[in-house]
Amino acid sequence: MALTATGIGSGLDITNIVSVLVDAEKAPKEALFTETETKIEAKVSAMGTLKSSLSTFQDAAEKLQSGEFLNIRTVSTGDSDFFTATADQYSQPGSYAIKVEQLAQSQKLAGANVSDPTSVVGQGSLDFSVNGASFSVAIESTDNLSAIASKINNSSDNSGVTATIIKSDTGSRLIFTSTDTGTYNTITMSATDTIGTGLSDMFNGVNLETLQDAKDSIIYVDGQKLTSQSNTVDDAITGVTLSLTKADVGSTSTLTVAQDTDAVKSNIESFVSAFNALKTSMDNLSSFDVDEGTSSALQGDSIIRSLESQLRKMVSERVSVDGVESALYELGITTDRDGKLSIDDTELSDALENNMSLVEGVFSTSGTGLANQFDDLVESYTKSGGIIDSRNDTYTSQTSRITDQREAFSLKMDKLEARLLKQFNAMDLIVSQLNSQSSSLTSSLASLPGVVSE
């Protein structure tokens, strides 16, 4: 009969012996798996840190890609109540005398009053024309004022009319307002009846009242008159948009446009700071601690080496600005021995005050401007499917392979444990049988004649 418990025959703790033997085989390999996984996780984390630093730098570079962020303007209107103003990079610094004679307004027409707005009006059509574009709305005999307004407002070919019901002491009436201001957007309207005269009685002839005429805005810039369809005037002064708010031809306001060198300087300083932060991040991710003998996650990594090389090359690039080659150092921005950028405040301020076109050209020239080059470089690393994503895919594959190897190794250890248990149990059975035979032999010898038991 086979033994059902290990170690009975030999007296050995077979389970513990097998466990120790299997662990001796398993521990070094599992430690290697864990060490490799830890290194991969550190690299993935490091890639995330690098990508974040690159994105921060890209945000700073993007603010120098366009003249919108370089040729920044400040606008002052004093304490004027007549308009507000904004100015883009194409505006020229200067002062302008502004008068607002008239604000633009929309035309408003009103139909006849009715005592009950829920009553039906008639059957036929309402025809509109605004700025040369016409549309018609079919009116059913069951339509009240609300239904008519809804049909007009929701008409797919509505060319610029909004219908609203207004209630007053004299009743309710439909008000038709041109969507846009100005005399070009005057509403022409007529009603045609197919049954009865209800529509004509409400919307034709003397029953169609003009509540407000369409008007153009009128302003004077340094004495020059300009008429506009809108209260937003963007063609009076190059690069300047005026938003008219009040009219009084007897009042003159002064508009002052100036170059905002402080804002541009701040954007450039942010760019330099972001570049240096990126360089610091790259140094930390690829460093080697001589005293501790430890390496950072990306020490010696080709991605860091390649990125450093490209950045170092770009900061020394010369950019053609109006046929003249210029570089960062001409703006007071130089590279130190550690590869970081530093600013000579005096030189940069001088460039901003006296040669803004050079500053704009070095950074934002289409294709070759440094801000555009840096943005393209960073994008190649951070975009979906870019260099960093490709590297992370490699790490994912490596992790997957280790997982497979762990599973295969675990199965191998299970088989080793089963084999050792089988071998030790077989040995234990043999020892048990030998012990049994020894005991039987001893008993037989003891029963022989002449053998005296002590």
C-alpha positions in Angstrom: 0.0 0.0 0.0 1.4 3.4 -1.0 2.2 6.1 1.5 -0.2 9.0 1.8 2.1 11.4 3.7 5.6 12.5 2.8 8.5 11.7 5.1 6.9 9.0 7.1 9.4 6.3 5.9 12.6 8.4 6.1 11.6 10.9 8.8 12.6 13.8 6.5 10.6 17.0 5.9 10.3 16.3 2.2 7.9 19.2 1.6 10.3 21.8 3.1 13.3 20.2 1.3 11.5 20.4 -2.1 10.4 24.0 -1.4 14.0 25.0 -0.5 15.4 23.4 -3.7 12.7 24.9 -5.9 13.2 28.4 -4.4 16.9 28.1 -4.9 16.3 27.6 -8.6 13.5 30.2 -8.8 14.7 33.2 -6.8 17.6 34.3 -9.0 15.5 34.2 -12.2 12.5 36.0 -10.7 14.9 38.6 -9.3 16.2 39.1 -12.8 12.6 39.4 -14.1 11.8 42.0 -11.5 14.9 44.0 -12.1 14.3 44.2 -15.8 10.6 45.2 -15.3 11.7 47.9 -12.8 14.2 49.3 -15.3 11.5 49.3 -18.1 9.0 51.1 -15.8 11.7 53.7 -14.9 12.3 54.2 -18.7 8.5 54.6 -19.4 8.3 57.1 -16.5 11.3 59.0 -17.8 9.8 59.1 -21.3 6.6 60.6 -19.7 8.8 63.3 -18.0 10.6 64.0 -21.2 7.4 64.4 -23.2 5.9 66.7 -20.6 9.1 68.9 -20.7 9.0 69.0 -24.4 5.3 70.0 -24.5 6.0 72.8 -22.0 8.9 74.0 -24.3 6.7 73.7 -27.3 4.0 75.9 -25.8 6.6 78.6 -25.2 8.0 78.3 -28.7 4.6 78.6 -30.2 4.2 82.1 -28.7 7.1 83.2 -30.9 5.9 81.5 -34.1 3.7 84.4 -35.2 4.0 88.2 -35.3 0.8 88.2 -33.3 2.8 87.3 -30.2 5.9 89.3 -31.2 4.7 92.5 -32.6 2.3 93.1 -29.7 0.5 96.4 -29.4 -1.0 98.3 -26.5 -4.0 100.5 -27.1 -5.2 103.4 -25.1 -8.5 105.3 -25.6 -8.2 107.5 -22.6 -11.5 107.7 -20.8 -13.6 107.6 -24.0 -17.1 106.3 -23.7 -17.5 106.3 -27.5 -15.5 103.3 -28.6 -13.1 100.6 -27.5 -10.2 99.4 -29.7 -7.8 96.5 -30.4 -4.7 96.5 -32.5 -2.7 93.7 -34.2 0.9 93.3 -35.4 0.2 95.2 -38.6 -0.9 98.4 -36.9 1.6 101.3 -36.7 2.3 103.0 -33.4 0.8 106.5 -33.3 -2.0 108.7 -32.0 -5.3 109.4 -33.8 -8.2 111.8 -33.1 -11.5 110.0 -33.3 -15.1 111.4 -33.5 -18.2 109.2 -33.6 -21.1 111.0 -35.3 -23.5 108.1 -35.6 -23.9 104.5 -34.6 -25.0 101.9 -37.0 -28.4 100.4 -36.3 -30.8 97.7 -37.6 -34.1 98.5 -39.3 -37.2 97.5 -37.4 -40.7 97.1 -38.9 -43.9 96.3 -37.1 -47.2 94.9 -38.2 -50.6 96.0 -37.0 -51.6 95.3 -33.4 -54.0 92.6 -32.5 -55.9 92.2 -29.2 -55.5 88.4 -29.1 -52.0 87.1 -30.2 -53.4 83.5 -30.3 -55.9 84.4 -33.0 -55.2 83.3 -36.6 -54.2 85.9 -39.1 -54.9 84.7 -42.6 -53.6 82.5 -45.5 -51.0 83.4 -48.1 -47.3 84.4 -48.0 -44.9 86.9 -46.5 -42.1 88.0 -48.8 -38.8 89.5 -47.6 -35.8 91.0 -49.3 -32.6 92.0 -47.4 -29.4 93.3 -49.1 -30.5 91.7 -52.5 -31.4 88.3 -51.0 -35.1 87.3 -51.0 -37.1 84.6 -49.2 -40.8 83.8 -48.7 -42.7 82.2 -45.9 -46.0 80.3 -46.5 -48.7 81.2 -43.9 -51.5 78.8 -43.2 -55.0 79.8 -42.1 -54.3 78.1 -38.7 -51.1 80.2 -38.0 -51.2 82.7 -35.2 -48.5 85.3 -34.5 -46.3 82.8 -32.7 -46.4 80.3 -35.5 -45.6 83.1 -38.1 -42.6 84.3 -36.1 -41.4 80.7 -35.8 -41.7 80.1 -39.5 -39.7 83.2 -40.3 -37.0 82.6 -37.8 -36.5 79.0 -38.8 -36.7 79.5 -42.6 -33.8 77.7 -44.2 -33.2 80.6 -46.7 -33.8 83.5 -44.2 -31.6 86.2 -45.5 -31.4 88.3 -42.4 -34.7 88.9 -40.6 -35.6 88.2 -37.0 -39.3 88.1 -36.0 -40.4 88.8 -32.4 -43.8 89.3 -30.7 -44.0 92.5 -28.6 -46.9 93.1 -26.3 -48.0 96.6 -25.3 -51.0 98.5 -23.9 -52.4 98.7 -27.4 -52.1 94.9 -28.2 -49.6 92.5 -29.6 -47.7 92.8 -32.9 -44.9 91.2 -34.9 -41.7 93.1 -35.0 -39.2 92.4 -37.9 -35.6 93.3 -37.2 -32.8 93.1 -39.7 -30.1 90.8 -38.4 -27.3 93.1 -39.4 -26.9 96.8 -39.0 -26.5 99.3 -41.8 -28.5 100.7 -44.8 -27.5 97.8 -47.0 -29.6 95.6 -44.7 -32.9 97.5 -45.1 -35.8 95.1 -45.1 -38.3 95.1 -48.0 -41.5 93.3 -47.1 -44.9 92.5 -48.6 -47.9 90.3 -47.8 -49.9 88.3 -50.3 -53.3 86.7 -49.4 -54.7 83.6 -51.0 -57.8 83.7 -48.8 -59.3 86.9 -47.4 -57.2 90.0 -46.6 -55.9 89.2 -43.2 -52.1 89.3 -44.0 -52.4 92.4 -46.1 -54.5 94.1 -43.4 -51.7 93.4 -40.9 -48.5 93.8 -42.9 -49.1 96.0 -46.0 -49.3 99.7 -46.5 -50.0 101.9 -43.6 -50.3 98.8 -41.4 -46.6 98.2 -41.7 -44.9 100.7 -39.4 -41.2 101.6 -39.4 -40.1 101.7 -35.8 -36.4 102.2 -36.5 -34.5 103.2 -39.6 -31.4 101.3 -40.8 -28.4 103.5 -40.3 -24.7 103.3 -41.0 -22.1 104.3 -38.5 -20.2 107.5 -39.2 -16.8 108.3 -37.7 -14.0 110.8 -38.3 -10.4 109.8 -38.0 -8.1 112.8 -37.9 -10.8 114.7 -39.7 -11.4 112.0 -42.4 -15.0 110.8 -42.6 -15.7 107.1 -42.8 -19.1 105.5 -43.2 -19.6 101.8 -42.2 -22.4 99.3 -42.2 -21.4 98.1 -38.7 -20.4 99.4 -35.3 -17.3 97.3 -35.6 -14.9 99.2 -37.9 -11.8 97.4 -38.9 -10.8 99.4 -42.1 -10.4 102.9 -40.7 -6.8 102.4 -39.5 -4.6 99.5 -40.7 -4.5 96.8 -38.0 -6.9 98.5 -35.7 -10.5 97.5 -34.9 -12.8 100.0 -33.4 -15.9 98.9 -31.5 -18.3 101.9 -31.4 -20.5 102.3 -28.3 -21.8 105.9 -28.3 -22.1 108.8 -30.7 -21.5 112.6 -30.2 -19.9 114.4 -33.1 -19.0 117.2 -30.8 -16.6 115.1 -28.7 -13.1 114.0 -29.8 -11.3 111.1 -28.3 -7.6 110.2 -28.7 -6.6 106.7 -29.7 -3.0 105.8 -29.0 -1.3 102.7 -30.4 2.1 101.7 -29.0 4.5 98.7 -29.3 4.3 96.5 -26.2 7.9 95.5 -25.8 7.4 94.3 -22.3 5.0 91.6 -23.4 7.3 90.5 -26.2 10.2 90.4 -23.8 8.2 88.3 -21.4 7.4 85.8 -24.2 11.1 85.5 -25.1 12.1 85.1 -21.5 9.5 82.4 -21.1 11.0 80.7 -24.2 14.5 80.8 -22.7 13.3 79.5 -19.4 11.4 76.6 -21.0 14.5 75.7 -23.1 16.7 75.7 -20.0 14.1 73.6 -18.1 14.0 71.1 -20.9 17.8 70.9 -20.9 17.8 70.4 -17.1 15.2 67.6 -17.4 17.2 65.9 -20.1 20.4 66.1 -18.0 18.6 64.6 -15.0 17.1 61.8 -17.1 20.5 60.8 -18.6 22.9 61.5 -15.7 25.4 59.1 -14.0 26.1 59.5 -10.3 29.9 58.7 -10.0 29.8 58.7 -6.2 26.8 56.3 -6.0 27.7 54.4 -9.2 24.1 54.7 -10.3 22.6 55.6 -13.7 19.4 57.5 -14.5 16.8 55.8 -16.5 17.9 57.2 -19.9 21.6 57.4 -19.3 23.3 56.9 -22.7 19.9 56.6 -24.5 20.0 57.5 -28.2 16.8 59.6 -27.9 18.5 62.0 -25.5 21.7 62.1 -27.5 19.9 62.8 -30.7 17.6 65.5 -29.2 20.5 67.3 -27.5 22.4 67.3 -30.8 19.5 68.8 -32.7 18.7 71.4 -30.1 22.4 72.5 -29.9 22.4 72.8 -33.7 19.2 74.9 -33.8 20.2 77.5 -31.2 23.2 78.3 -33.4 21.2 78.4 -36.6 21.4 81.6 -38.7 18.0 82.7 -40.2 17.7 84.8 -43.3 15.6 87.9 -42.5 14.9 90.1 -45.5 18.1 88.8 -47.2 20.3 89.3 -44.1 21.3 86.3 -42.0 20.8 86.8 -38.2 21.0 84.6 -35.2 19.9 84.5 -31.5 23.2 86.1 -30.3 22.3 89.2 -32.2 19.3 89.5 -29.9 21.4 89.1 -26.8 20.6 85.4 -26.4 23.7 83.1 -26.1 24.6 79.6 -25.1 26.7 78.8 -22.1 29.1 75.9 -21.5 26.3 73.7 -20.3 24.2 74.2 -23.4 21.7 76.5 -21.7 20.6 79.9 -22.9 21.2 83.2 -21.2 19.9 86.7 -22.0 21.8 89.9 -22.1 19.0 92.2 -21.0 20.5 95.4 -22.5 21.0 93.8 -25.9 17.6 92.2 -26.0 15.9 95.5 -24.9 17.8 97.4 -27.6 16.7 94.9 -30.3 13.0 95.1 -29.1 13.0 98.9 -29.1 14.9 99.5 -32.4 14.8 96.4 -34.5 11.5 94.5 -33.9 11.5 93.2 -37.5 14.8 91.4 -36.8 13.4 89.8 -33.6 10.2 88.8 -35.5 12.3 87.4 -38.4 14.7 85.3 -36.3 11.8 83.6 -34.5 8.8 83.5 -36.8 10.1 83.5 -40.5 8.0 80.9 -42.2 9.7 77.5 -42.3 13.2 78.7 -41.1 12.3 80.8 -38.1 13.7 79.3 -34.9 10.4 79.0 -33.2 9.0 77.1 -36.2 12.0 74.8 -36.3 11.8 74.1 -32.5 8.0 73.4 -32.8 8.6 71.0 -35.7 11.4 69.2 -33.8 9.3 68.8 -30.6 6.3 67.7 -32.6 8.3 64.8 -34.2 8.9 63.5 -30.7 5.6 64.2 -29.0 3.0 63.6 -31.7 0.8 60.5 -31.8 3.0 57.8 -33.4 6.1 59.9 -33.0 9.5 59.0 -31.6 8.4 58.8 -27.9 5.3 56.8 -28.7 7.5 54.4 -30.8 9.9 54.0 -27.9 7.0 53.3 -25.5 5.7 50.7 -27.9 9.1 49.0 -27.6 8.9 49.1 -23.8 5.4 47.6 -24.0 6.6 44.7 -26.1 9.5 44.1 -23.7 7.1 44.0 -20.8 4.9 41.6 -22.6 7.8 39.3 -23.4 8.8 39.3 -19.7 5.3 38.4 -18.7 5.3 35.5 -21.1 8.7 34.4 -19.8 7.5 34.6 -16.2 4.5 32.4 -17.0 6.7 29.9 -18.8 9.2 29.9 -16.0 6.5 29.5 -13.4 5.2 26.4 -15.3 8.7 25.0 -15.4 9.1 25.5 -11.6 5.7 23.7 -11.0 7.0 20.8 -13.0 10.3 20.8 -11.1 8.5 20.8 -7.8 6.3 17.9 -8.9 9.3 15.9 -10.1 11.3 16.4 -6.9 8.3 15.5 -4.8 7.8 12.3 -6.8 11.5 11.4 -6.5 11.7 12.1 -2.7 8.4 10.2 -2.1 9.8 7.2 -4.0 13.0 7.4 -1.9 10.8 7.7 1.2 8.9 4.5 0.2 12.1 2.6 -0.3 13.5 3.7 3.0 10.2 2.7 4.6 10.4 -0.8 3.0 14.0 -1.2 4.1 13.1 -0.2 7.6 10.3 -2.7 7.6 12.6 -5.5 6.3 15.2 -4.6 8.9 12.7 -4.8 11.7 11.4 -8.2 10.4 15.0 -9.6 10.2 15.8 -8.4 13.6 12.7 -10.2 15.0 13.6 -13.4 13.2 17.1 -13.5 14.5 15.9 -12.8 18.0 13.6 -15.9 17.8 16.4 -18.3 16.9 17.4 -21.0 19.5 20.3 -20.0 21.6 19.8 -16.3 21.1 19.5 -14.6 24.4 17.7 -11.3 24.5 19.3 -8.8 26.8 
